[in-house]
Amino acid sequence: MELTWYLILCFMLIMYIVLDGFDFGAGIIHFFFAKTDEEKKQVMRAIGPFWDGNEVWLIAFGGVLFAAFPTLYASAFSGFYLPLILILWLFIFRALGIEFTHLINHELWIKPWQKAFGISSLLLALFFGVAFGNVIRGVNLGGVEDGIAKFTNSYSFFTPLWDGSFSPFAQRPGVIDWFTITIGLVAVFTLTIHGAYWIILKTEGDFVKKLQSKILPLWIALVVFIVISLIAFVTMKSFQNQIFNQHPSIYLLPFIALSGLIGMLLARNSSKHWIGFTSSTIFIIAGICTAVASLFPVVIPSTNSVVDSLTIYNTASEKYALETGIVWWIIAFILIVIYVTFVHRVYKGKLTEKHDHH
């Protein structure tokens, strides 16, 4: 049952990143590349009917994490308390930036809320990437210093925003170091391209051609940070290849990710706009699956040798809770699928000016 719930958890996280990820990317596009009012409206038109519904996957992910892996939930939310609060405020300002922008038709009102939307989207993409980098790198479980655990609960930890050495190999690594920042920048460029392809898919006009011309430099920057992160990734103490050796078919995942990455470049001038968005989706899914597989069954690696890492087995709920929860998850999942299907059917195809207000 632990493995079943772990797969469910990964599935919901991936759905959230793919769906709300293009919202983050659209916000970054809105901030850096949309210069005119019409271009900004075109960005908002592309995500307007979808952005709030996409966040349902994050709420559902949190609920599943709490129900199926309560120890992991308690550990992560206490250890990453400060960055999680920052992310919460960024979510608030992103929503306010979307909903408040056109309440008053005056530049002194519109401009600050537009910037709030763009900056919040950028920082959310960066912080989620940094968070993923922390999971890959691991944390100092138990608060071990000089070989002694300072916390009574072995799953407890405290991660400062940064360590003086800014190194992922420090005794008490911070949330931000050169490795997690690199993963954060990979997330930023990936979601920017993902968001650009969504806008290209859902709208039309000169701005679409403008975005197509921006794909190449964004893709080059993405590749540079991917190479840096891969070099660092294989040096992380948390990296494991047992699952790859036991199941060689998993080696297909990085090759699928590579095909998605190449597709993101080749589709930039294609008239079949769905190819670009599909390629970025494939890259995101396969990339996350590759990283998760390399850690399995660990969910939060320990950077010290005193306290064992948190796994899907030592953080899961009792068997009865896991078996009972499956029924309610299926019901909730069906409702989410019905809602998502309905919204995407209503707003299928290109969105024009008539869709500016919802």
QUIDA-V38034 format. One record per pair of residues at least 4 apart in sequence whose ideal C-beta (glycine too) atoms are under 7 Angstrom apart, sorted by the first residue. I is the first residue (numbers start at 1). J is the second residue. If there is no record, write none. Layout:
I/J
I/J
//
This chain:
1/5
1/319
1/322
1/323
2/6
2/312
2/313
2/316
3/7
3/312
4/8
5/9
5/68
5/316
5/322
6/10
6/312
7/11
8/12
8/64
8/329
9/13
9/61
9/64
9/65
9/68
10/14
10/292
11/15
12/16
12/57
12/60
12/61
12/64
13/17
13/61
14/18
14/285
14/288
15/19
15/57
16/20
16/57
16/58
16/61
17/21
17/284
17/288
18/281
18/284
18/285
19/54
19/57
20/24
20/54
20/55
20/57
20/58
21/25
21/191
21/194
21/284
22/26
22/194
22/195
22/198
23/27
23/47
23/51
23/54
24/28
24/121
24/124
24/125
24/191
24/195
25/29
25/191
25/192
25/193
25/194
25/195
25/196
25/198
26/30
26/43
26/46
26/47
26/195
26/198
26/199
27/31
27/94
27/117
27/118
27/120
27/121
27/122
28/32
28/118
28/121
28/122
28/125
28/192
28/195
29/33
29/34
29/43
29/192
29/195
29/196
29/199
29/211
30/34
30/40
30/43
30/117
30/118
31/118
31/119
31/122
33/211
33/214
34/39
34/40
34/43
35/39
37/41
38/42
39/43
39/207
40/44
40/114
41/45
41/356
42/46
42/199
42/203
42/205
42/207
43/199
44/48
45/203
45/351
45/355
45/356
46/198
46/199
46/202
46/203
46/351
47/51
48/355
48/358
49/343
49/347
49/355
49/358
50/54
50/343
51/98
53/339
53/340
53/343
55/59
56/60
56/336
57/61
58/62
59/63
60/64
60/332
60/336
61/65
62/66
63/67
64/68
64/329
65/69
65/72
65/73
66/70
66/73
67/317
67/321
67/325
68/316
68/317
68/322
68/325
69/73
69/315
69/316
70/74
70/317
71/75
71/155
71/315
72/76
72/299
72/300
72/310
72/315
73/77
74/78
75/79
75/155
75/156
75/157
75/300
75/310
76/80
76/300
77/81
77/84
78/156
79/139
79/157
79/158
79/159
80/84
80/159
80/175
81/85
82/86
82/161
83/87
83/127
83/131
83/175
84/88
85/89
86/90
86/127
87/91
87/124
87/127
88/92
89/93
90/94
90/120
90/123
90/124
91/95
92/96
93/97
93/116
93/120
94/98
94/117
94/120
94/121
94/124
95/99
96/100
96/113
96/116
97/101
97/113
97/114
97/116
97/117
97/120
98/117
100/113
101/110
101/113
101/114
104/109
106/110
107/111
109/113
110/114
111/115
112/116
113/117
114/118
115/119
116/120
117/121
118/122
119/123
120/124
121/125
122/126
122/188
123/127
124/128
125/129
125/187
125/188
125/191
126/130
126/184
126/187
126/188
127/131
128/132
128/187
129/133
129/183
129/184
129/186
129/187
129/188
130/134
130/175
130/176
130/180
130/181
130/183
130/184
131/135
132/136
132/183
132/187
133/137
133/179
133/180
133/183
133/184
134/139
134/175
134/180
135/300
136/183
136/233
136/236
136/238
136/291
136/295
137/168
137/173
137/179
137/180
137/236
137/238
138/237
138/238
138/300
138/301
138/302
138/303
139/157
139/159
139/300
139/303
140/144
140/157
140/172
140/173
140/303
140/304
141/154
141/155
141/157
141/302
141/304
141/307
141/310
142/149
142/151
142/154
142/156
142/157
142/306
142/307
143/149
143/150
143/151
143/156
143/157
143/158
144/148
144/149
144/304
144/306
144/307
145/150
145/171
147/306
149/154
149/306
149/307
151/156
154/307
155/310
159/174
159/175
160/174
161/174
161/175
161/176
162/166
162/174
162/175
162/176
162/177
163/167
163/170
163/172
163/173
163/174
163/177
165/170
166/177
166/178
167/177
168/173
168/177
168/179
173/177
173/303
175/180
176/180
176/181
177/181
178/182
179/183
179/232
180/184
181/185
182/186
182/225
182/228
182/229
182/232
183/187
183/229
184/188
185/189
185/225
186/190
186/222
186/225
186/226
186/229
187/191
188/192
189/193
189/218
189/221
189/222
189/225
190/194
190/222
190/283
190/284
191/195
192/196
192/218
193/197
193/215
193/218
193/219
193/222
193/264
193/280
194/198
194/280
194/284
195/199
196/200
196/211
196/214
196/215
197/201
197/276
197/277
197/280
198/202
198/277
199/203
199/211
200/208
200/211
200/212
200/273
200/276
201/273
201/274
201/277
202/350
202/351
203/208
203/350
203/351
204/208
204/350
206/210
207/211
208/212
209/213
210/214
212/268
212/269
214/218
215/219
215/268
216/220
216/268
217/221
218/222
219/223
219/264
219/265
220/224
221/225
222/226
223/227
224/228
225/229
226/230
227/231
228/232
229/233
230/234
232/236
233/239
234/239
237/303
238/295
238/298
238/301
239/294
240/294
240/295
241/245
242/246
243/247
243/250
243/293
243/296
244/248
244/250
244/251
250/293
252/256
253/257
253/286
253/289
253/290
253/293
254/258
254/290
255/259
256/260
256/282
256/286
257/261
257/283
257/286
257/287
257/290
258/262
259/263
259/282
260/264
260/279
260/280
260/282
260/283
260/286
261/283
262/266
263/267
263/275
263/279
263/282
264/276
264/279
264/280
264/283
267/275
267/276
267/279
268/276
270/275
270/276
274/278
275/279
276/280
277/281
278/282
279/283
280/284
281/285
282/286
283/287
284/288
285/289
286/290
287/291
288/292
289/293
290/294
291/295
292/296
295/301
297/311
297/312
297/313
298/309
298/310
298/311
299/310
299/311
299/312
299/315
300/309
300/310
301/309
302/307
302/308
302/309
310/314
310/315
311/315
312/316
316/322
317/321
317/322
319/323
320/324
321/325
325/329
326/330
327/331
328/332
329/333
330/334
331/335
332/336
333/337
334/338
335/339
336/340
337/341
338/342
339/343
340/344
341/345
342/346
343/347
344/348
347/351
347/355
351/355
//
